[in-house]
Amino acid sequence: MASVAFVTDRPQAPARPGAGVTVTGGLVVLACIGFAAVNVFYEMTDHFADGPHAESASGIAVMNLLVAGLKVTGAAVALLSIVKRPRFLPPALLGVSLWGAFAMLGVYAVGNVAQAVGMASGLTGTADQIDMAGIGYVLFFLLYAAGYGVLAVSYSRRFELRKGVVVLGVLGAPVLLGVILLAVPMLLTALGLFPAS
């Protein structure tokens, strides 16, 4: 006799994250939106139109818009990671995005730490170049990366994502960072929006 599947026999959807993860997600969203607002503010006030960067103002405008778009996308990814289950986005794709954001910010933060260590040791500058604003900047990015790490781990556990999702996100992050920091500026230079060095 065939067994009857009752409603209670169906697999349960993953539970919402705990309060700590939810708060972390909210803080990451606020950080992304706040950071994007800085880029928008720069463009609305023509911040780079005068002064030493005036010659690069058009290229900087393109970079500002690109980075602001990435930050808004990052906010959406963080927000979606703390809801029960986004209906329009496969869990694996959101997982790759979370791990990618974590890895990209982590690589950037570690690079800043390495630069600070180089300055402090005299290899790439002097310790006098390190100030409280710079230290705060590095700490902020370390916390920013850690926030995405918390979200990525929580989301992966809740949706039982495979290790391939983690690997794809982590390996894709340096590629994206390279595109933003190297490939796009090179393209903008070729288009005449940045001065050739």
C-alpha positions in Angstrom: 0.0 0.0 0.0 1.4 3.4 -1.0 2.2 5.7 1.8 0.4 9.0 2.0 2.6 12.1 2.2 1.2 14.5 4.8 2.0 18.2 4.9 4.3 17.6 7.8 6.3 15.1 5.8 7.5 17.7 3.3 11.0 19.1 3.7 11.0 22.2 5.7 12.3 25.4 4.2 15.5 26.5 5.8 14.9 28.6 8.9 15.7 32.3 9.1 19.1 33.1 10.4 19.6 33.9 14.1 19.4 37.4 15.5 23.2 37.9 15.4 23.4 37.0 11.7 20.3 39.2 10.9 21.9 42.2 12.7 25.2 41.5 10.9 23.3 41.5 7.6 21.6 44.8 8.4 24.9 46.4 9.3 26.4 45.1 6.0 23.5 46.6 4.0 23.9 49.9 5.8 27.6 49.9 5.1 27.1 49.2 1.4 24.4 51.9 1.0 26.5 54.4 3.0 29.5 53.7 0.9 27.5 54.0 -2.3 26.1 57.3 -1.1 29.7 58.7 -0.8 30.3 57.9 -4.5 27.0 59.5 -5.5 27.9 62.6 -3.3 31.2 62.9 -5.1 29.4 62.9 -8.5 26.7 65.3 -7.4 29.2 67.9 -6.1 31.8 67.5 -8.9 34.3 66.7 -6.2 37.0 65.8 -8.7 36.3 68.5 -11.2 39.0 70.9 -9.7 42.3 70.3 -8.1 45.0 67.6 -8.8 42.5 65.1 -10.2 40.7 67.4 -12.7 42.4 65.8 -15.7 41.0 62.5 -14.6 37.5 63.7 -13.7 35.6 61.8 -16.5 37.4 58.5 -15.8 36.8 58.9 -12.0 33.1 59.6 -12.7 32.8 56.3 -14.6 34.7 54.4 -11.8 32.4 56.1 -9.2 29.3 54.9 -10.9 30.7 51.4 -11.4 31.7 51.1 -7.8 28.4 52.6 -6.5 26.5 50.0 -8.6 28.6 47.2 -7.1 27.9 48.5 -3.6 24.2 48.6 -4.2 24.4 45.1 -5.6 26.3 44.1 -2.5 23.6 45.6 -0.3 20.9 43.5 -2.2 23.0 40.3 -1.8 23.4 40.9 2.0 19.7 41.7 2.4 18.6 38.6 0.4 20.9 36.4 2.5 18.9 37.1 5.7 15.4 36.6 4.3 13.7 33.1 4.5 14.2 32.2 0.8 14.3 34.6 -2.2 12.0 33.1 -4.8 13.6 34.6 -7.9 17.3 33.8 -7.1 18.7 30.3 -6.9 20.5 29.6 -3.5 23.7 28.6 -5.3 23.9 31.9 -7.2 23.4 33.9 -4.0 25.9 31.7 -2.2 28.5 32.4 -4.9 27.8 36.1 -4.6 28.2 36.1 -0.8 31.5 34.1 -0.9 32.7 36.3 -3.7 31.9 39.5 -1.7 33.7 38.1 1.3 36.8 37.1 -0.6 37.0 40.3 -2.6 36.8 42.5 0.5 39.1 40.1 2.3 41.8 40.3 -0.4 41.4 44.1 -0.5 41.6 44.4 3.3 44.6 42.0 3.5 46.3 44.1 0.8 45.8 47.2 2.9 47.2 45.5 6.0 50.3 44.4 4.0 50.7 48.0 2.7 50.5 49.3 6.3 53.1 46.7 7.5 55.3 47.7 4.6 55.1 51.3 5.7 55.7 50.5 9.3 58.8 48.5 8.5 60.1 51.0 6.0 59.9 48.7 3.0 57.3 50.7 1.0 57.3 54.1 2.8 57.7 55.4 6.4 55.7 54.8 9.6 54.9 58.5 9.5 52.5 57.9 6.6 50.3 55.8 8.9 47.6 57.9 10.6 44.4 57.2 12.5 42.2 57.7 9.4 44.2 55.0 7.6 44.0 52.6 10.5 40.3 53.2 10.7 39.9 52.6 7.0 41.8 49.2 7.2 39.8 48.1 10.3 36.5 49.1 8.6 37.3 46.8 5.6 38.4 44.0 7.9 35.0 44.2 9.6 33.2 44.7 6.3 34.8 41.5 5.0 34.1 39.6 8.2 30.4 40.6 8.0 30.1 39.0 4.6 32.0 36.0 5.9 29.3 35.6 8.7 26.5 35.9 6.1 28.2 33.5 3.7 28.8 30.8 6.3 25.3 31.1 7.7 23.6 31.0 4.3 25.7 28.1 3.1 24.7 26.1 6.2 21.0 27.0 6.0 20.7 26.0 2.4 23.3 23.2 2.6 25.3 24.5 -0.4 28.1 22.4 -1.9 31.7 23.3 -1.5 31.9 24.1 -5.2 29.8 27.2 -4.5 32.4 28.4 -2.0 35.3 27.7 -4.3 33.6 29.4 -7.2 32.9 32.5 -5.2 36.3 32.7 -3.6 38.2 32.2 -6.9 36.0 34.6 -8.8 36.6 37.4 -6.3 40.2 38.2 -7.2 39.2 38.2 -10.9 36.5 40.8 -10.2 38.9 42.9 -8.1 41.5 42.8 -10.9 38.8 43.9 -13.4 37.8 46.8 -11.2 41.3 48.0 -10.2 43.3 47.1 -13.4 41.2 46.3 -16.5 38.6 49.1 -16.2 41.2 51.9 -15.6 43.3 50.6 -18.5 40.2 50.7 -20.8 39.3 54.2 -19.6 42.9 55.3 -20.3 42.6 53.8 -23.8 39.4 55.7 -24.3 41.1 58.9 -23.2 39.1 59.3 -20.0 42.2 58.9 -17.9 45.5 60.6 -18.9 48.1 58.2 -20.1 51.0 58.0 -17.6 
